[in-house]
Amino acid sequence: MFSWFKPKDPLINLNKQYRQKLEQAMHSQRNGDIRTYSALTAEAEAIRENILKEEASRA
């Protein structure tokens, strides 16, 4: 009911950002903009590394 009072889980936000970057990259690739595709993919991989670090710190 009062979910806005709970502290946000950073892992949820990172996963959301990762999915959004991959989706943007996919659209860029479909439009033929390979440079933007590779830049967005690199950003997504950096976010993925942060996700893996966060998961490792929880274990």
N, C-alpha and C positions, 0 to 999 in steps of 0.2 A: 504494500500500500504506500509506504513512504520510501520508495526506492531511491528518490533523489537525495535523501539524507545519508545513504550508505556511501562509503568511499568507493570510488571507481577502481576496478581491477585494471592495472596497466596492461595486463596480458590481453584483455578483451579489446582495449583500444588499439594495441599493436596489431592484433589479428585483423581488425576492421581496416586499419590503414593499409596493411599488406594486401588484402583483397581488393581495395580500391585502386591501389597502384597497379596491380596486375590487370585489372579491368581497363584502366586508362591505357596501359601499354597495349593490350589486345586491340582496342579501338584504333590506336595510332598505327599499329601494324596493318590492320585491315584497310586503313586509309592510305597506306603506302608511305607513311612517314617513319622510316626506319630509324633515323637518328633519335627522334623523340621516343620511339619504342625502346631503343637500347638504353637511353637515359632513365626512363621510367622503370625498366627492368632492373637496372643497377640500384635505383633507390629502393625498389621492392626487396632486393636481396639484402640491402643494408638493414632494412626493417626486420627481415627474417632472422638475421644474425642477432638482433636485439631480442627477438622472441625466444631464440634458443638460449641466450644468456639468462633471460628471465626464468625460463623453465628449469635451467640447470641450478639456478640459485634457490629454487623452491624445493628441489629434490634433496 
